[in-house]
Amino acid sequence: MIKYKMRSDLLVSEDNIKYRSYGIDVFEENKLIRTVKDISLNKKSVDELVDKCNDLKVSILHIEDVIQDFVQLCF
């Protein structure tokens, strides 16, 4: 079974400015199988995305499309 969890990363911009960004870790049977970093600076939005992915049981085959759609809707 696939499970999505939000991740938090402290990153550094090209201008050498530190910032907190949120992404998604993908687990299968408690084993980390994929990491997608730097999806958004908005923790609540990524947390909601993770909840929806888990509720809808999004296939790992479609997670890239789901994230792309999410990012496009946010901007």
C-alpha positions in Angstrom: 0.0 0.0 0.0 1.3 3.5 -0.9 1.3 6.1 1.8 2.2 9.8 1.3 3.7 12.0 4.0 4.7 15.6 4.0 8.4 16.5 4.3 10.0 19.8 5.3 13.4 20.9 4.0 15.6 23.9 4.7 16.9 25.0 1.4 19.2 27.8 0.1 18.2 30.0 -2.9 20.6 31.1 -5.6 20.9 34.4 -3.7 22.1 32.4 -0.7 18.9 33.0 1.2 17.6 30.1 3.4 14.0 29.2 3.2 11.7 26.4 4.4 9.9 24.4 1.7 7.6 21.4 1.8 7.4 18.3 -0.3 6.2 14.7 -0.3 7.8 11.4 0.7 6.2 8.3 -0.8 6.3 5.0 1.2 5.4 1.5 0.2 5.0 -0.9 3.2 6.9 1.6 5.4 9.8 1.8 3.0 10.7 5.2 1.4 10.5 4.8 -2.3 10.3 8.3 -3.6 10.9 11.9 -2.5 9.6 15.0 -4.1 11.2 18.2 -2.6 10.4 21.9 -2.9 6.7 21.7 -4.0 5.6 24.7 -2.1 6.4 27.2 0.7 2.8 26.8 1.9 2.8 24.0 4.6 -1.0 23.9 4.8 -1.5 23.4 1.1 1.0 20.6 0.9 -0.5 19.0 4.0 -3.9 19.1 2.3 -2.4 17.6 -0.9 -0.9 14.8 1.0 -4.2 14.1 2.8 -6.1 14.0 -0.6 -3.5 11.7 -2.1 -3.9 9.3 0.8 -7.7 9.5 0.9 -8.0 9.0 -2.9 -5.2 6.3 -2.9 -3.3 8.0 -5.7 -1.1 5.6 -7.6 2.6 6.3 -7.6 2.3 6.2 -11.4 0.2 9.4 -11.2 1.8 11.4 -8.4 4.0 13.5 -10.8 0.9 14.6 -12.7 -1.0 15.3 -9.4 1.9 17.5 -8.2 2.2 19.3 -11.5 -1.5 20.1 -11.5 -1.2 21.3 -7.8 1.7 23.6 -8.6 -0.1 25.0 -11.7 -3.2 25.7 -9.6 -1.2 27.5 -7.0 0.5 29.9 -9.4 
